[in-house]
């Protein structure tokens, strides 16, 4: 019972601190072209960085899956088969 109470207390304090850390500004709207351009450039840079990280992860996963162990025994056609 004490562990459950402690876990609930810790999670509530984490939620409270996260709520306190948020700013009061919320979502703002701007018509300033310079500000809009800056935000668009940041968004494109973030998207490019995320895409490159995904490509790097998919390449590392792909290179690991293409390596197969070679079997020691070679397969040869049986001598009794007719062609």
Backbone as a ProteinNet text record, in pm:
[ID]
protein_1_A
[PRIMARY]
XXXXXXXXXXXXXXXXXXXXXXXXXXXXXXXXXXXXXXXXXXXXXXXXXXXXXXXXXXXXXXXXXXXXXXXXXXXXXXXXXXX
[TERTIARY]
82.8	0	87	198.5	286.3	351.3	386.9	448.2	351.4	226.9	125.7	104.9	96.7	78.9	198.2	317.5	438.2	440.6	402.6	400.8	299.4	183.3	81.4	130.5	194.8	246.4	354.2	443	549.9	491	396.1	337.9	257.8	188.9	115.5	210.1	320.4	416.6	480.7	503.4	559.3	461.4	334.1	231.8	218.5	222.9	211.2	330.3	450	567.9	566.2	517.5	507.5	405.7	295.8	193.6	245	324.3	379.8	484.3	557.8	665.7	613.8	488.8	436.1	413.7	432.9	416.1	269.5	238.1	100.8	72	172.8	153.1	60.2	76.7	-6.4	26.8	-73.8	-55.5	-78.3	16.2	2	-1.2	-61.9	-69.4	8.9	84.4	164.6	145.4	147.1	141.1	272.9	374.8	506.6	576.6	605.2	666.4	803.3	881.3	1013.4	999.9	906.1	883.6	830.6	739.7	685.1	794.5	880	989.4	1084.7	1114.9	1203.9	1145.1	1018.1	952.1	948.5	921.2	919	1057.2	1162.1	1297.6	1332.4	1293	1317.7	1242.7	1119.3	1038.8	1099.7	1147.9	1210.6	1340.1	1418.3	1542.9	1513.3	1411.4	1372.9	1324.5	1245	1195.6	1310.9	1405.6	1520.6	1604.3	1620.6	1698.4	1626.7	1495.6	1419.8	1425.5	1416.2	1424.3	1560.8	1667.3	1801.1	1821.3	1764.4	1775.5	1700.8	1583.5	1507.2	1581	1643	1718.3	1837.9	1905.6	2021	1977.6	1865	1816.3	1772.6	1705.3	1660.6	1778.7	1883.2	2002.1	2075.8	2084.1	2154.4	2075.4	1944.7	1862.9	1873.1	1874.2	1882.3	2016	2124.3	2255	2270.7	2206.3	2214.3	2135	2024.6	1939.1	1988.5	2080.4	2126.3	2239.4	2301.7	2410	2352.4	2386.4	2340.3	2461.2	2445.9	2552.4	2554.2	2673	2685.9	2694.7	2625.1	2629.3	2758.7	2811.5	2937	2923.3	2807.1	2787.9	2747	2812.6	2776.6	2675.7	2582.6	2481.8	2526.6	2518.2	2552.5	2436.8	2412.7	2302.8	2332.2	2229.1	2248	2285.4	2364.2	2414.7	2306.4	2199.4	2096.5	1987.6	1993.8	1886.5	1909.6	1802.6	1814.4	1769.6	1828	1794	1719.9
-119.4	0	125.6	120.1	236.4	262.3	155	172.5	234.5	192.6	248.4	396.1	429.4	569.2	652.9	598.1	670.2	689.9	587.9	599.1	703.8	706.5	806	946.2	960.4	1090.8	1140.2	1052.6	1090.8	1129.3	1051.9	1084.1	1214.5	1238.9	1365.3	1484.4	1468.6	1579.1	1603.1	1496.3	1513.1	1586.4	1551.3	1618.4	1764.7	1789.6	1927.6	2011.8	1955	2031.9	2056.7	1960.8	1981.2	2089.1	2090.4	2192.8	2330.5	2336.4	2463.7	2515.5	2425.7	2465.7	2524	2497.3	2550.3	2699.8	2767.2	2912.3	2949.5	3072.3	3121.7	3172.4	3177	3233.6	3148.5	3019.5	2932.5	2949.3	2941.4	2956.3	3102.1	3157.7	3296.8	3302.2	3404.3	3422.7	3548	3538.5	3652.2	3676	3800.4	3835.6	3894.4	3892.1	3945	3847.1	3889.6	3798.2	3745.2	3825	3780	3669.6	3687.1	3586.6	3456.9	3469	3352.1	3277.3	3351.8	3289.8	3216.5	3277.7	3215.3	3084.2	3085.6	2965.8	2855.9	2894.4	2795.6	2733.5	2814.8	2761.4	2666.2	2700	2610.6	2478.8	2487.2	2366.6	2278.2	2337.9	2259.8	2195.3	2267.6	2212	2095.6	2110.8	2003.2	1881.9	1903.5	1793.3	1721.7	1797.3	1736.6	1655.2	1706.6	1634.1	1504.7	1509.4	1389.4	1287.6	1333.9	1243.6	1176.4	1253.7	1195	1094.5	1121.8	1025.9	897.1	907.6	788.9	710.3	780.9	712.3	639.5	701.9	638.2	515.1	522.4	408.5	295.6	329.1	224.7	161	237.7	181	89.4	128.1	42.5	-85.1	-78.1	-198	-284.9	-223	-297.3	-367.2	-304.4	-367	-484.5	-481.1	-592.2	-711.7	-687.5	-798.1	-864.4	-802.2	-861.6	-960.9	-964.5	-1058	-1191.5	-1294.4	-1428	-1518.5	-1617	-1714.5	-1806.5	-1835.6	-1928.1	-2068.4	-2159.1	-2296.8	-2361.2	-2453	-2518.6	-2621.8	-2683.4	-2788.9	-2728.5	-2772.4	-2726.3	-2822.4	-2770.1	-2854.7	-2892.1	-3018.2	-3065.4	-3146.2	-3143.7	-3221.9	-3370.2	-3446.3	-3590.4	-3656.7	-3760.9	-3826.4	-3910.8	-3943.9	-4029.8	-3956.4	-3824.9	-3750.9	-3746	-3750	-3740.6	-3602.9	-3558.3	-3424.9	-3430.5
0	0	0	74.8	79.3	-56.1	-128.2	-259.8	-358.7	-352.6	-442.7	-411	-283.5	-243.8	-286.8	-270.8	-311.1	-461.9	-537.2	-682.9	-728.3	-665.7	-699.6	-665.5	-553.4	-511.9	-607.4	-647.8	-740.5	-875.9	-925.1	-1055.4	-1050.3	-941	-928.1	-921.3	-853	-845.6	-982.1	-1059.5	-1193.4	-1284.2	-1275.4	-1356.2	-1314.9	-1185.6	-1136.6	-1180.9	-1175.6	-1217.7	-1367.7	-1445.6	-1590.1	-1622.7	-1551.6	-1574.4	-1534.1	-1429.2	-1383.3	-1481.4	-1546.5	-1636.6	-1767	-1802.6	-1927.2	-1915.5	-2027.9	-2028.4	-2048.2	-2017.4	-2031	-2171.3	-2258.4	-2390.9	-2476.4	-2472.8	-2555.3	-2701.8	-2787.4	-2930.8	-2967.2	-3041.3	-3084.5	-3236.1	-3289.3	-3432.9	-3468.7	-3578.4	-3620.8	-3769.8	-3808.4	-3949.9	-3997.5	-3911.5	-3946	-4041.1	-4165.3	-4262.1	-4216.8	-4148.3	-4103.1	-3998.8	-3908.7	-3805.4	-3867	-3962	-4029.5	-4104.5	-4174.1	-4248.4	-4155	-4040.5	-3942.6	-3890.4	-3860.6	-3808.6	-3915.3	-4041.5	-4148.5	-4169.9	-4162	-4177.9	-4063.8	-3942.9	-3829.6	-3846	-3893.7	-3913.2	-4021.7	-4129.7	-4236.4	-4188.8	-4109.7	-4056.5	-3962.2	-3879.5	-3788.6	-3865.9	-3969.6	-4051.3	-4121.1	-4174.1	-4241.2	-4143.2	-4022.6	-3921.5	-3881.9	-3866.7	-3832.9	-3945.7	-4069.8	-4184.5	-4191.4	-4167.6	-4173.2	-4060.4	-3942.9	-3832	-3865.9	-3927.2	-3965.6	-4073.2	-4168.4	-4273	-4214	-4119.6	-4056.3	-3978.9	-3910	-3833.7	-3926.6	-4035.8	-4127.6	-4198.5	-4227.8	-4291.4	-4195.8	-4069.3	-3974.1	-3948.7	-3948.1	-3932.9	-4056.7	-4173.7	-4298.7	-4315.3	-4273.7	-4288.9	-4194.8	-4081	-3987.4	-4038.2	-4105.4	-4147	-4274.9	-4350.5	-4474.6	-4453.3	-4338.1	-4311.5	-4267.9	-4343.2	-4310.4	-4293.8	-4209.2	-4192.6	-4313.1	-4361.1	-4472.5	-4416.4	-4479.4	-4431.8	-4478.6	-4398.4	-4429.8	-4539.5	-4554.8	-4653.4	-4786.4	-4892.7	-5025.9	-5084.9	-5158.7	-5220	-5360.1	-5391.7	-5525.2	-5578.4	-5706.9	-5761.7	-5743.5	-5718.7	-5698.6	-5830.2	-5822.3	-5944.1	-6010.5	-5941.2	-5996.8	-6071.6	-6080.8	-6146.8	-6296.5	-6371.8	-6517.6	-6562.6	-6672.9	-6722.1	-6848.2
[MASK]
+++++++++++++++++++++++++++++++++++++++++++++++++++++++++++++++++++++++++++++++++++

